[in-house]
Amino acid sequence: PYAKLLLSAMKSSGCKVLKERHFSCEDCDGTVSGGFDAASSQIVLCQNNIHQQSHMTRVVTHELIHSFDHCRAHVDWFNNFRHLACSEIRAANLSGDCTFSNEVARFNFGLKQHHQV
């Protein structure tokens, strides 16, 4: 549902998204699940590190939030760390990365000091 909402919001903001052009499935190193390449405006999904539909949904949503921020807010990814941090916080919160079940899966059981570094 969030992916469709984000794609619709991007279209309304004048951002063109083409599945064939702006999404790429690749093998990635380590445990990386995906990423947003600002230079090509492309979302990369790490097919070798995503093993469940729910995980893929979170990754797609997370990266679409970066894509939306890139288009709408003209984020300066390489020179303004505040832009990068803001987009990462938005993506983590809005994609479901910070749900209670994900925190438990990470063995982060505390009720205080979540969303802090």
Buried (B, 14 or more C-beta within 10 A) or exposed (E): EBEEEBBEBBEEEEBEBEEEEBBBBEEBEEEEBBBBBBEEBBBBBBBEBBEEEEBBBBBBBBBBBBBBBBBBEEBEBEEEEEBBEBBBEBBBBBBBBBEEEBBEEEEEEEEEEEEEE
